[in-house]
Amino acid sequence: MHIGTTLTNYIIETQRQIQGATGEFTGLLNDIAVACKKISDLVNKGDLIGVLGSAGSENVQGETQKKLDVITNEVFIEALAHNGHVAGLASEEMDEIYQLPADAPRGHYLVLFDPLDGSSNIDVNVSVGTIFSIIKAPPGVVQPTTEDFLKPGAEQCAAGYCLYGPSTMMVFATRDRGAQMFTLDKDFGEFLLTHENVQIPEDTAEFAINASNSRFWEAPVQRYVDECLAGSEGPRGKDFNMRWVASMVAEVHRILTRGGVFLYPLDEKLKTKGQGGKLRLMYEANPMSLIIEQAGGASTTGRERILTMRPEGIHQRVPVVLGSKNEVERIASYHLD
């Protein structure tokens, strides 16, 4: 496939190579692209149309919602619920799964999404994004249950994110077919292929972690970060750079572009709150892990591969360590010592 191919044509050609594939998956990706284009426009206009600031409500996790959290959630539902490509939806911003209207046509897929990841950054004009995960619906299902969504990440048909930054980019991966990057040409109104079969370097000298939590870290994470900070005079024998954007989409995109490792580990503060981690397995960890692994990287909780975890709840939280393969494996090995 040549650079500059539209997202639609890329998906059509990919589906053509899969025996028994239909146009429904292409239609679903187009629905998601439409939603992301609308969200990109809202994010770009920001205060000009009064969509910044708090919505005065909380989501199921008890986090204060931004106005755009609520608006973008509605945009996603509107774009996906009525075209016959999905059987049900689940959002980080909703307590329960979203059941389609009774008269809406049903499709063969379930979609889980975080409509505006990193929204705490939106008021200071830092890059945010949308994350989505696509799984197969049970055959013939009309009203899917929560259990229908609780599949291990390895069973995702596809996953992706859209980054709203200096340019709007969509990155998606399908099982065994790599990770692709598309850039929105706003004059043309289409996502165009700009990077095919993205590969993450196995080694890196860059890590991303919220250092303000250092006093709560478990010993393996503290050991890893201490070694990185010791630089060329320490056991690693090289200098590391540290980054932290507090937007998972931006962090992952940087890793896909130039390598690195991202950590949001389990720590004592999270344990005290009764949380198994900070990031959501179904809306963040699973889709990002599929993308990272398809790009040659690795993803773990520190104790197990994320994509093989059996979900226990639709809003389950987990620790996340992902990025350049050799660094992720090193961190995992420290958890075994």
Residue pairs with C-beta under 8 A, 6 or more apart in sequence:
1 10
1 13
1 193
1 196
2 193
3 192
3 193
3 194
3 196
4 192
4 193
5 13
5 192
5 193
6 190
6 191
6 192
6 193
7 29
7 30
7 33
7 170
7 182
7 190
7 191
7 192
7 193
8 26
8 29
8 30
8 33
8 190
10 180
10 182
10 193
11 25
11 26
11 29
11 30
12 23
12 26
14 174
14 177
15 21
15 22
15 23
15 25
15 26
24 84
24 85
24 107
24 108
24 109
25 85
25 109
25 134
25 157
25 158
27 83
27 84
27 85
28 80
28 85
28 86
28 107
28 109
28 111
28 134
29 158
29 172
31 79
31 80
31 83
31 85
32 79
32 80
32 111
32 132
32 160
33 170
33 191
34 79
35 75
35 76
35 78
35 79
35 80
35 130
36 130
36 162
36 168
36 170
37 168
37 184
37 189
38 75
38 79
39 72
39 75
39 76
39 115
39 116
39 130
39 162
39 164
40 162
40 164
40 168
40 184
42 49
42 51
42 68
42 71
42 72
42 75
43 68
43 122
43 128
43 164
44 164
45 51
46 52
46 122
46 125
50 67
51 67
51 68
51 71
52 66
52 67
52 68
52 122
52 123
53 66
53 67
53 123
54 64
54 65
54 66
54 67
55 64
55 65
55 66
55 67
55 69
55 70
57 64
57 65
57 70
58 64
58 65
59 65
59 69
59 92
59 93
59 94
60 92
60 93
60 94
60 95
60 315
61 92
61 280
61 315
65 93
65 119
66 116
66 119
66 120
66 122
66 123
68 116
68 119
68 122
69 93
69 115
69 116
69 119
70 93
72 115
72 116
72 130
73 91
73 93
73 94
73 115
73 116
75 115
76 89
76 91
76 113
76 115
76 130
77 89
77 91
77 98
80 86
80 89
80 111
81 89
81 98
81 100
81 101
81 104
82 100
82 101
82 104
82 105
83 105
83 107
84 104
84 105
84 106
84 107
85 107
85 108
85 109
86 100
86 106
86 107
86 109
86 110
86 111
86 137
87 100
87 106
87 107
87 108
87 109
87 110
87 137
87 141
87 142
87 144
88 97
88 98
88 99
88 100
88 110
88 111
88 137
88 141
88 143
88 144
88 148
88 149
89 97
89 98
89 100
89 110
89 111
89 112
89 113
90 97
90 98
90 110
90 111
90 112
90 113
90 146
90 149
90 282
90 283
90 314
91 98
91 112
91 113
91 114
91 115
91 283
92 113
92 114
92 115
92 280
92 283
92 284
92 315
93 114
93 115
96 146
96 314
97 144
97 145
97 146
97 149
97 314
99 143
99 144
100 106
106 141
106 142
107 137
108 136
108 137
109 134
109 135
109 136
109 137
109 157
110 134
110 135
110 136
110 137
110 144
110 148
110 149
111 132
111 133
111 134
112 132
112 133
112 135
112 149
112 282
112 283
112 287
113 130
113 131
113 132
113 133
113 283
114 130
114 131
114 132
114 280
114 283
114 284
115 130
116 122
116 128
116 129
116 130
117 128
117 129
117 130
117 131
117 161
117 247
117 248
117 249
117 284
118 126
118 127
118 128
118 129
118 245
118 246
118 247
118 248
118 249
118 250
119 128
120 246
121 127
121 128
121 245
121 246
121 247
122 128
126 245
126 246
126 247
126 250
127 163
127 164
127 165
127 245
127 247
127 249
127 250
127 253
128 164
128 247
128 249
128 250
129 161
129 162
129 163
129 164
129 247
129 248
129 249
129 250
129 253
130 161
130 162
130 164
130 249
131 159
131 160
131 161
131 248
131 249
131 283
131 284
131 287
131 288
132 159
132 160
132 161
132 287
133 153
133 156
133 158
133 159
133 282
133 283
133 286
133 287
133 290
134 156
134 157
134 158
134 159
135 149
135 151
135 155
135 156
135 157
136 155
136 157
137 144
137 148
138 144
138 148
141 148
146 314
149 282
149 311
149 314
150 282
150 310
150 311
150 312
150 313
150 314
151 311
152 307
152 308
152 309
152 310
152 311
153 281
153 285
153 286
153 287
153 289
153 290
153 306
153 307
153 308
153 309
154 175
154 307
154 308
156 175
156 286
156 287
156 290
157 174
157 175
158 172
158 173
158 174
158 175
158 290
159 172
159 173
159 286
159 287
159 288
159 290
159 291
160 170
160 171
160 172
160 173
160 287
160 291
161 170
161 171
161 172
161 249
161 252
161 253
161 287
161 288
161 291
162 168
162 169
162 170
162 171
162 249
163 169
163 170
163 171
163 249
163 250
163 253
165 250
165 253
167 183
167 184
168 183
168 184
168 186
169 181
169 182
169 183
169 184
169 194
169 253
170 181
170 182
170 184
170 191
171 179
171 180
171 181
171 182
171 198
171 253
171 256
171 291
172 179
172 180
172 182
172 291
173 179
173 180
173 290
173 291
173 294
173 295
174 294
175 290
175 294
176 294
177 294
178 196
178 197
178 198
178 294
178 295
179 197
179 198
179 256
179 291
179 294
179 295
180 193
180 195
180 196
180 197
180 198
181 193
181 194
181 195
181 196
181 198
181 256
182 191
182 192
182 193
182 194
183 191
183 192
183 194
184 190
184 191
184 192
185 191
185 192
198 256
198 295
199 295
199 296
200 255
200 256
200 259
200 292
200 295
200 296
200 297
200 323
200 324
200 325
201 258
201 259
201 324
202 296
202 324
202 325
202 326
203 259
203 324
203 326
203 327
204 259
204 260
204 261
204 323
204 324
204 326
204 327
205 238
205 239
205 240
205 241
206 240
206 241
206 242
206 243
206 258
206 259
206 260
206 261
207 225
207 228
207 240
207 241
207 242
207 243
207 260
207 261
207 262
207 263
207 327
208 242
208 243
208 244
208 245
208 251
208 254
208 255
208 260
208 261
208 262
208 263
209 221
209 225
209 242
209 244
209 262
209 263
209 264
209 265
210 244
210 246
210 264
211 225
211 242
211 244
213 267
213 269
214 222
214 225
216 267
216 268
216 269
216 270
217 225
217 265
217 267
217 268
218 265
218 266
218 267
218 268
218 302
218 335
220 302
220 331
220 334
220 335
220 337
221 263
221 265
221 267
221 302
221 331
221 334
223 334
224 263
224 330
224 331
224 334
226 234
227 234
227 235
227 236
228 234
228 236
228 240
228 242
229 240
229 242
230 236
231 238
231 239
231 240
232 238
232 239
243 251
243 254
243 260
244 251
245 251
245 254
248 262
248 264
248 279
248 284
248 288
251 262
252 262
252 288
252 291
252 292
252 322
254 260
255 261
255 262
255 292
255 297
255 322
255 323
255 324
256 291
256 292
256 295
259 323
259 324
260 323
260 324
261 321
261 322
261 323
261 324
261 327
261 328
261 331
262 320
262 321
262 322
262 323
263 320
263 321
263 331
264 277
264 278
264 279
264 319
264 320
264 321
265 277
265 302
265 319
265 320
265 321
266 276
266 277
266 301
266 302
266 319
270 276
270 277
270 278
270 317
275 317
276 316
276 317
276 318
276 319
277 285
277 301
277 317
277 318
277 319
277 320
278 317
278 319
278 320
279 285
279 317
279 318
279 319
279 320
280 315
280 316
280 317
280 318
281 306
281 309
281 311
281 316
281 317
281 318
282 311
282 314
282 315
282 316
284 320
285 299
285 306
285 318
285 320
286 306
286 307
288 299
288 320
288 322
289 299
289 306
289 307
289 320
289 322
290 307
292 298
292 299
292 322
292 323
293 299
293 307
296 325
297 322
297 323
297 324
297 325
297 328
298 305
298 322
298 323
298 324
298 325
298 328
298 329
299 305
299 306
299 307
299 320
299 321
299 322
299 328
300 306
300 321
300 322
300 328
300 331
300 332
301 309
301 318
301 319
301 320
301 321
302 319
302 321
302 331
302 332
302 335
303 319
303 332
303 335
306 318
306 320
306 322
309 318
321 328
321 331
321 332
322 328
